[in-house]
Amino acid sequence: MKIISILIPTYEEKDNVFPLYDVICDEFTNKLPEYSYEIVFIDNDSKDGTREKLVELCKEDNHVKAIFNTRNFGQFNSPYYGLQQTSGDCTILLCADFQDPVDMIHKFVREWENGYKIVIGIKTTSKENKLMYNLRTLYYKLIKKFSDIDQIEHFTGFGLYDKSFINILRDLDDPTPFLRGIVAEFGYKRKEIPYEQACRKTGTTSNNLYSLYDAAMLSITSYTKIGLRLAVFAGIFIGLISLIIATVYLILKLIYWDRFPAGTAPILIGMMFLGAIQLFFIGFIGEYILTINQRVMKRPLVIEEKRINFN
């Protein structure tokens, strides 16, 4: 009997743990009775009682496993590490907040049985804030345009991954993984299934402006050269403009030497403009250096505090 692993990263999700477990069990009982399964929760140091719920769940059902991280290792490291700890013939990654529809599990499995090693969900519509959805659309299109890899639009990581692809993740040994880019870069021929992203069932999202910025920068520095190329092109363009302005000023000063004051305002404006451009691109290049530094240090993805039901 084939085993299907379900990986669920959690952070402050105490009200969703048991309802999500019930829905997943119903999915296997009613639509996938011919498969065995394991449900693996990996918790990113929740403080709201999520861990107590997981301990209780693991005691009730030995199909449920749990990994507790020593601290919050971020929205990318924890799921990536969790994928490597599963033991099924395939692994399905989904969020704990019910925004990823559980009733797509059987659809993923059917396509997997048809020969696809990767089956992913693509958000074609969303019940989230329209402005946020449109901003994400713009972001995905920009990344896709500037990346050397054909990036996947509106893909959050929700999907099924064959054991052979999980082994690729293990071999990569990437300390700063960006799963969405890795799927596009190293993934097999994949099947994409559209879905509407639902609203979070309970609780509040842990995503904020900083975490969204962090995700955007990780994808940009990992899969595009646009920041570095912009710095070069901007330097050339501003240098040419400066040369033209300097030439014009020199000609005017030579012609009207006795009545053409240069003035301090243009000089100050130009200095502040150039300073702002320099600071912007120093920061942009710094993001690339930060990503390189994190990869060179080879820090572990996460540190486990304990794991349950893995015997």
Residue pairs with C-beta under 8 A, 6 or more apart in sequence:
1 34
1 35
1 36
2 35
2 36
2 88
2 89
2 90
3 35
3 36
3 37
3 38
3 87
3 88
3 89
4 28
4 32
4 35
4 36
4 37
4 38
4 88
4 89
4 90
4 91
4 92
4 105
4 109
5 37
5 38
5 39
5 40
5 86
5 87
5 88
5 90
5 91
5 92
6 24
6 37
6 38
6 39
6 40
6 91
6 92
6 94
6 105
7 40
7 42
7 79
7 82
7 83
7 86
7 91
7 92
7 93
7 94
8 20
8 39
8 40
8 41
8 42
8 94
8 95
8 96
9 41
9 42
9 43
9 44
9 75
9 78
9 79
9 82
9 93
9 95
9 96
10 16
10 17
10 41
10 42
10 43
10 44
10 46
10 50
10 54
10 96
11 43
11 44
11 45
11 46
11 50
11 72
11 206
12 46
12 47
12 48
12 50
12 203
12 206
13 46
13 48
13 50
13 96
13 97
13 203
14 46
14 48
14 49
14 50
14 52
14 53
15 201
15 202
15 203
16 96
16 97
16 98
16 201
16 202
16 203
17 41
17 50
17 53
17 54
17 57
17 96
18 53
18 57
19 98
19 201
20 96
20 98
20 102
21 39
21 57
21 61
21 64
23 102
24 37
24 39
24 102
24 105
27 102
27 103
27 105
27 106
28 35
28 37
28 105
31 105
31 106
32 105
32 106
32 109
35 109
37 63
37 88
38 63
38 64
38 65
38 86
38 87
38 88
39 63
39 64
39 65
40 65
40 66
40 67
40 82
40 85
40 86
41 54
41 57
41 64
41 65
41 66
41 67
41 96
42 66
42 67
42 69
42 78
42 79
42 81
42 82
42 85
42 302
43 50
43 51
43 54
43 66
43 67
43 68
43 69
44 69
44 71
44 72
44 73
44 74
44 78
45 68
45 69
45 70
45 71
45 72
51 66
51 68
54 64
54 66
54 68
54 308
55 66
55 308
57 64
57 66
58 64
58 65
58 66
58 308
58 309
62 309
64 309
65 307
65 308
65 309
65 310
66 307
66 308
66 309
67 82
67 85
67 304
67 306
67 307
67 308
68 304
68 305
68 306
68 307
68 308
69 78
69 302
69 303
69 304
69 305
70 302
70 303
70 304
70 305
71 303
73 81
73 301
73 302
73 303
74 214
75 206
75 207
75 211
75 215
76 176
76 177
76 178
76 179
76 215
76 218
77 176
77 177
77 301
77 302
78 301
78 302
79 93
79 157
79 179
80 169
80 174
80 177
80 179
80 301
81 301
81 302
82 93
83 91
83 93
83 161
83 166
83 169
83 179
84 166
84 169
84 170
85 307
85 310
86 166
88 163
89 162
89 163
90 109
90 112
90 160
90 161
90 162
90 163
91 160
91 161
91 163
91 166
92 105
92 108
92 159
92 160
92 161
93 157
93 158
93 159
93 161
94 100
94 102
94 105
94 158
95 156
95 158
97 200
97 201
97 202
97 203
97 205
98 198
98 200
98 201
99 197
99 198
99 199
99 200
100 121
100 156
100 158
100 197
101 121
101 195
101 196
101 198
104 121
104 193
104 195
107 119
107 193
108 119
108 121
108 159
108 160
108 193
109 160
111 119
111 160
111 191
111 193
112 119
112 160
112 162
114 191
116 188
116 189
116 190
116 191
117 161
117 162
117 164
117 165
117 187
117 188
117 189
117 190
118 159
118 160
118 161
118 162
118 165
118 183
118 187
118 188
118 189
118 190
118 191
119 159
119 160
119 190
119 191
119 192
119 193
120 152
120 155
120 158
120 159
120 160
120 183
120 190
120 191
120 192
120 193
121 155
121 156
121 158
121 159
121 192
121 193
121 194
121 195
122 152
122 153
122 154
122 155
122 192
122 193
122 194
122 195
123 154
123 155
123 156
123 194
123 195
123 196
123 197
124 154
124 194
124 195
124 196
125 196
125 197
126 133
126 196
126 197
127 196
127 197
127 198
127 199
128 197
128 199
136 154
137 153
137 154
139 216
140 151
140 153
140 154
141 153
143 151
143 219
143 220
143 223
143 224
144 150
144 151
144 153
146 224
146 225
146 226
147 181
147 223
147 224
148 223
148 224
148 225
149 181
149 184
149 185
149 223
150 184
151 180
151 181
151 184
151 219
151 223
152 180
152 183
152 184
152 192
155 180
155 183
156 180
157 179
157 180
157 183
159 183
161 183
162 188
164 188
165 186
165 187
165 188
168 186
169 177
169 182
172 182
172 186
173 298
174 182
174 295
175 294
175 295
175 297
175 298
175 299
175 300
175 301
176 218
176 222
176 291
176 294
176 295
177 301
178 218
178 219
178 222
178 223
180 219
181 219
181 222
181 223
183 190
185 223
217 287
217 291
218 291
220 226
220 227
220 287
221 227
221 287
221 288
221 290
221 291
222 291
227 281
227 284
227 285
227 287
227 288
228 284
228 285
228 288
230 281
230 284
231 281
231 284
231 285
234 277
234 281
235 281
238 274
238 277
242 270
245 270
249 262
252 260
253 260
253 262
